[in-house]
Amino acid sequence: MLSIIRDIPPHVFGVKATGQVTADDLKSVLLPGLEVLTQNQNDIYYLLVLETPVENFTAGAWFQDMVAGLKHFTKWKKIAVVTDETAVEKFTDAFSYIAPGESKGFKLSQLDEAIDWLSIK
C-alpha cells in the first residue's frame, strides 16, 4: 500500500510503502501526486519511504513506477529513498549517474535528514 506523507515541504511529494504495493497503488496515489506536483512546481522533489521489502512490489507496480519515471523524465530534481535495505540504498545512490537530478539513499533512522536534503532546492 502507498500512502501520502504529510507535513513535508510543499515542493516535495512523498509516499510511504507498507505491505504489498500494487499497480493500483501507483495509479491512485503516485501518478496523481506527481501530476499535481509538476503542474504546481514543474520540478519533482520525491520522497519514498520503504517500510516494506522491495519484493512486496508487484510486477505491475514496477511497470507503473517506470511509466511515472519516463513520463516526467526531465523534471526529476531530487529523489530520496529511505529504507533499511542496503542494496536499495546503494542503487538509489548510483541512479544519479544515469538519470537527471540527484538521487540519494537514506536509512529509515535518517528520515529527517532525507527531508532536510529534499528541502534544499
C-alpha positions as CSV (number, residue, x, y, z in Angstrom):
1,M,0.0,0.0,0.0
2,L,1.1,3.5,-0.7
3,S,0.1,6.5,1.5
4,I,0.9,10.1,1.0
5,I,3.3,11.6,3.6
6,R,2.0,14.9,5.1
7,D,4.0,17.6,6.9
8,I,6.8,17.9,4.4
9,P,7.8,21.0,2.4
10,P,5.2,21.9,-0.3
11,H,7.6,21.4,-3.2
12,V,8.2,17.7,-2.1
13,F,5.9,14.8,-2.8
14,G,6.3,11.9,-0.5
15,V,4.9,8.4,-0.2
16,K,5.3,5.6,2.3
17,A,5.2,2.0,1.1
18,T,3.9,-0.7,3.5
19,G,2.7,-4.2,2.9
20,Q,2.1,-5.2,-0.7
21,V,2.4,-2.4,-3.3
22,T,0.4,-2.9,-6.5
23,A,-0.1,-1.2,-9.8
24,D,-3.4,0.2,-8.5
25,D,-1.5,1.9,-5.6
26,L,0.8,3.7,-8.1
27,K,-2.1,4.6,-10.3
28,S,-4.2,6.0,-7.5
29,V,-1.5,7.6,-5.3
30,L,1.8,8.1,-7.0
31,L,0.8,9.1,-10.5
32,P,-1.8,11.7,-9.5
33,G,0.6,13.1,-6.8
34,L,3.3,13.6,-9.4
35,E,0.9,15.2,-11.8
36,V,-0.2,17.8,-9.2
37,L,3.4,18.4,-8.2
38,T,4.6,19.0,-11.8
39,Q,1.6,21.3,-12.5
40,N,2.3,23.4,-9.4
41,Q,6.1,23.2,-9.1
42,N,7.3,22.0,-12.5
43,D,10.2,20.1,-10.8
44,I,9.9,16.8,-8.9
45,Y,11.4,16.5,-5.4
46,Y,10.3,13.0,-4.3
47,L,10.5,11.1,-1.0
48,L,9.9,7.4,-0.9
49,V,9.9,5.7,2.5
50,L,10.1,1.9,2.1
51,E,8.7,0.3,5.2
52,T,8.3,-3.0,3.2
53,P,10.7,-5.1,1.3
54,V,11.0,-4.3,-2.4
55,E,9.9,-7.9,-3.0
56,N,6.4,-6.7,-1.9
57,F,6.1,-4.6,-5.1
58,T,4.2,-6.5,-7.7
59,A,5.4,-6.6,-11.3
60,G,2.5,-4.2,-12.2
61,A,3.8,-1.7,-9.6
62,W,7.3,-1.8,-11.0
63,F,5.8,-1.2,-14.5
64,Q,3.8,1.8,-13.3
65,D,6.9,3.2,-11.5
66,M,8.8,3.0,-14.8
67,V,5.9,4.8,-16.6
68,A,6.0,7.6,-14.0
69,G,9.7,7.9,-14.3
70,L,9.7,8.1,-18.1
71,K,6.7,10.4,-18.3
72,H,8.4,13.1,-16.1
73,F,12.0,12.2,-17.1
74,T,13.3,15.7,-17.4
75,K,11.5,17.1,-14.3
76,W,13.2,14.9,-11.6
77,K,15.4,17.1,-9.4
78,K,15.9,15.1,-6.2
79,I,14.8,11.6,-5.2
80,A,15.3,10.4,-1.6
81,V,14.7,6.7,-0.9
82,V,14.5,5.9,2.8
83,T,15.0,2.2,3.6
84,D,16.9,-0.2,5.7
85,E,17.6,-2.4,2.6
86,T,21.2,-1.7,1.8
87,A,21.0,-2.8,-1.8
88,V,18.2,-0.4,-2.5
89,E,20.0,2.4,-0.8
90,K,23.2,1.8,-2.9
91,F,21.1,1.5,-6.1
92,T,19.5,4.9,-5.3
93,D,22.9,6.5,-4.8
94,A,24.1,5.1,-8.2
95,F,20.9,6.1,-10.0
96,S,22.2,9.7,-10.1
97,Y,24.7,8.6,-12.7
98,I,22.1,7.6,-15.3
99,A,19.1,9.8,-14.6
100,P,18.6,13.6,-14.4
101,G,18.7,15.2,-11.0
102,E,20.1,13.7,-7.8
103,S,19.2,10.5,-6.0
104,K,20.2,9.6,-2.5
105,G,19.5,6.7,-0.3
106,F,18.9,7.0,3.5
107,K,18.3,4.6,6.3
108,L,14.9,4.7,8.0
109,S,16.5,6.3,11.0
110,Q,17.6,9.1,8.7
111,L,14.1,10.2,7.6
112,D,14.5,13.7,9.0
113,E,17.9,14.0,7.2
114,A,16.3,12.9,3.9
115,I,13.5,15.6,4.3
116,D,16.1,18.2,5.1
117,W,18.1,17.2,2.0
118,L,15.0,17.5,-0.2
119,S,14.1,20.8,1.4
120,I,17.0,22.5,-0.4
121,K,16.2,23.5,-3.9
